Amino acid sequence: MADEGEYVSPTEATKLVRPRHGATSIRAFADAGMLRVAYTAGGHRRIERASIDDLNAWIAMRPGPEKQAAREALIRKNLGQAGGTAERDS
């Protein structure tokens, strides 16, 4: 599992989500609360790597009521930790 507090760009996240999704889908997951996101001073999204592990686990689940409940729990978890800024050197 990735360290909490480690952030990647949406483009980098496309390489970590399985099965692979494009940057547009990653941004949509983030906007829906399925990924924990922080914003740089310049307004760019940075996605917490640990939340990508959580999303991968959700994607791997079989469709059904358990998956829907897991989605709702994931969103509650991520939105409860929203509101930070990611510091980047570049």
C-alpha positions in Angstrom: 0.0 0.0 0.0 1.2 3.5 -0.8 2.2 6.0 1.9 -0.5 8.4 2.9 0.5 11.9 2.0 2.3 10.9 -1.2 0.6 12.6 -4.2 0.7 12.1 -8.0 -0.7 14.0 -10.9 -3.8 12.7 -12.8 -1.5 11.6 -15.6 0.7 9.6 -13.3 -2.5 8.1 -11.7 -3.5 6.6 -15.0 -0.5 4.3 -14.7 -1.6 3.1 -11.2 -5.3 2.5 -11.7 -6.2 -1.1 -12.8 -7.6 -1.7 -15.3 -6.0 1.4 -16.8 -8.2 4.5 -17.2 -7.4 7.8 -19.0 -6.7 11.1 -17.3 -10.3 12.3 -18.0 -11.7 9.3 -16.1 -9.2 9.9 -13.2 -10.4 13.5 -13.0 -14.0 12.3 -13.0 -13.3 9.8 -10.2 -11.7 12.6 -8.2 -14.6 15.0 -8.8 -17.0 12.3 -7.7 -15.1 11.8 -4.4 -13.7 8.4 -5.3 -10.1 9.7 -4.9 -8.6 11.9 -2.3 -7.4 15.1 -4.0 -5.4 18.1 -2.9 -4.7 21.1 -5.1 -1.4 22.9 -5.7 -1.1 26.6 -5.3 -1.5 26.8 -9.1 -4.8 24.9 -8.9 -3.6 21.6 -10.2 -5.0 18.3 -8.8 -2.8 16.0 -6.9 -4.2 12.6 -6.0 -3.1 10.7 -2.9 -1.6 7.4 -3.9 -3.2 5.5 -1.0 -6.6 6.5 -2.4 -5.7 4.9 -5.7 -5.2 1.6 -3.8 -8.7 2.0 -2.4 -10.1 2.8 -5.8 -8.4 -0.3 -7.3 -10.0 -2.5 -4.6 -13.4 -1.0 -5.4 -13.0 -1.5 -9.2 -12.1 -5.2 -8.6 -15.3 -5.8 -6.7 -18.2 -7.7 -8.4 -21.2 -5.6 -9.2 -24.0 -5.7 -6.6 -25.2 -4.1 -3.4 -21.8 -4.6 -1.6 -20.0 -2.7 -4.4 -22.6 0.2 -4.1 -22.1 0.3 -0.3 -18.4 0.3 -0.7 -18.6 3.2 -3.2 -20.6 5.2 -0.8 -18.1 4.4 2.1 -15.2 5.4 -0.2 -16.8 8.7 -1.0 -17.5 9.4 2.6 -13.9 8.6 3.5 -12.4 10.7 0.8 -14.6 13.7 1.2 -14.0 13.7 5.0 -10.3 14.2 4.2 -10.7 16.8 1.6 -9.4 20.4 1.8 -5.6 20.1 1.8 -2.9 21.4 -0.5 -0.2 19.3 -2.0 3.3 20.7 -1.9 5.3 20.2 -5.0 8.9 21.1 -5.8 8.3 21.5 -9.5 
